[in-house]
Amino acid sequence: MPLFDDLSAGMRKAFLAGVGAVAVGAEKSQELVDDLIKKGELTVEQGKALNEELTRKVKETTAEASEEVLRARMRAMTPEERDEWLARAARIAEEIAAEEAAAAAEAEAAAEEEAEVETPDEPAAEPEEDAEDVEDVEDVCPQDASDVSEAADEA
């Protein structure tokens, strides 16, 4: 198995070197686009389009390189090692899916809790006025009520 570990380490280093080269290339291309925009040789819109195209190509290249490294690694494995690796990858994928589901459930619970705080289930009760509780103005201040009536008549 030491040969496999050496091969794996070498492949990993080669892959990381390739990714690093792609990243540096992406940075340099972004600088070039920015310089062309500053000089007026490209419009901002053209620069954005060019940058998006370059970013897409970088992602494609990285994905292709990653797949080639994976293929090379799997070719170096015995069928038993591939089966073990696939089982381990499936277990990791299940763990990640469980973590994501738990995080989503936690976020949903937090959002529901926040919604409950912002909008209570029952609106605040408004005081009800019974006809018996409301006193007629004339009953409280009969003299003031007649003054108001007289002032209204005069106007």
TANORBEL-V725499 format. One record per pair of residues at least 24 apart in sequence whose C-alpha atoms are under 10 Angstrom apart, sorted by the first residue. I is the first residue (numbers start at 1). J is the second residue. Records with the same first field share a line. If there is no record, write none. Layout:
I->J, J
This chain:
1->77
3->76
4->73, 76, 77
7->72, 73, 76
8->69, 70, 72, 73, 74, 76
11->68, 69, 70, 72, 73
12->66, 69, 70, 73
14->65, 69
15->62, 65, 66, 68, 69, 70
16->65, 66
18->61, 62, 65, 66
19->58, 59, 61, 62, 63, 65, 66
20->62
22->57, 58, 59, 61, 62
23->55, 58, 59, 62
25->54, 58
26->51, 54, 55, 57, 58
27->55
29->54, 55
30->54, 55
